[in-house]
Amino acid sequence: DRDMGSIVRPSHHQRSGLICGNFTQLCHNATGADWFRMKNLGSGWSPWRPMEAVSEWESIPGVTVLVQYHAQRSASFMVGDCMSLESSCVTSYHESMNIFGDFNNWGMVETSIGRMMKLKHFTWAVNLTLDRFVRAKFAPK
């Protein structure tokens, strides 16, 4: 873990194998972490807990699990995993992502313009054609 773990490699946010025990446990790889909390995407965070190698957690097939670790006086270490029964799924911090601007009234009207799709882990895309430079903002909705 000292070479490949979540604390040593904070820029690696997707960690296959985090979900383990047939969707009933999380197997952590975060040497140096003192505390952690977890959530299934779309739900709230669990309370902070002392670090342990394996924790009981009900994962939902096809739904991202996120774990935030506290180490080195910082809680900025976050990883996620997603497992499905039949197919692959991609990990993300958000259930959906959008681009907002004048072209869709900054998201104030219900429209598919600007709705992004997940391409791979933590990567979103949208095909949007504009005829001028516009200000825009990426945000979950």
HELIX and SHEET records of a PDB file:
HELIX    1   1 ASP A  102  GLY A  107  5                                   6    
SHEET    1   A 3 ILE A  19  CYS A  20  0                                        
SHEET    2   A 3 GLN A  25  CYS A  27 -1                                        
SHEET    3   A 3 VAL A  54  GLU A  56 -1                                        
SHEET    1   B 4 ARG A  49  PRO A  50  0                                        
SHEET    2   B 4 TRP A  35  ASN A  40 -1                                        
SHEET    3   B 4 VAL A  65  ALA A  71 -1                                        
SHEET    4   B 4 SER A  74  ASP A  81 -1                                        
SHEET    1   C 2 ASN A  98  GLY A 101  0                                        
SHEET    2   C 2 ALA A 136  ALA A 139 -1                                        
SHEET    1   D 2 MET A 117  LYS A 120  0                                        
SHEET    2   D 2 THR A 123  ALA A 125 -1                                        
END                                                                             
